[in-house]
Amino acid sequence: MGQLVVGGAIISCSFGAAPMPLTITPEKMVTAGAPVATIMDFKPMANIPSFGACTAQTNPAVIAAKAGGSPTAPCVPVTTTPWTPGKPTVLVKNQPALDSDSKCMCTWLGVISITQAGQITVNV
């Protein structure tokens, strides 16, 4: 069972160079001071940032870079479908909440996953 994904979550791409924060818009429901993500937080560059460099062999920019002698090209994520599966039993603004077991696919076949859900455990 995954954790609920909130502001401060870290995501990574199987073909990306570096993990990056997921951007969650502030109009979402807030829990413990952080906005809660939904499966609809998948928009390239708005929610899903560049992961630095891309090594996907299906990415035309990487193919062109390799022809020029470089093994990578700048990462420009191309996501067209929501995160799956999400948490359909937990709704945020009528959308399934995003949980840490969910994945999102890039057109270049990269698998985007959640490496840190953004939740902080505090011992009191």
C-alpha angles and dihedrals in degrees: 000000000000130000123253109262115234139169110304093042117147121220133186137194123223088230098036127102100223140020114249139188120269110235114228119188114241097233089077124102111283125222123183089351097306130100115247118236125228132200087261092068091095104105114134114250091355095067104356112052131200113283091213105250130016126217098179108138089210093059111101090213091056091047090052092045091051090052086055093049102262121116094211144039130202112285115247106170117221108196118166104166132057125258113278139253097354119170106293092183092060114062126195113188088342093306127106112262118247116247129193093253092063125106135200125203127224118214088241088063096258115146112223113205138176112251097176122019092211094242118131121208114216121195113214 
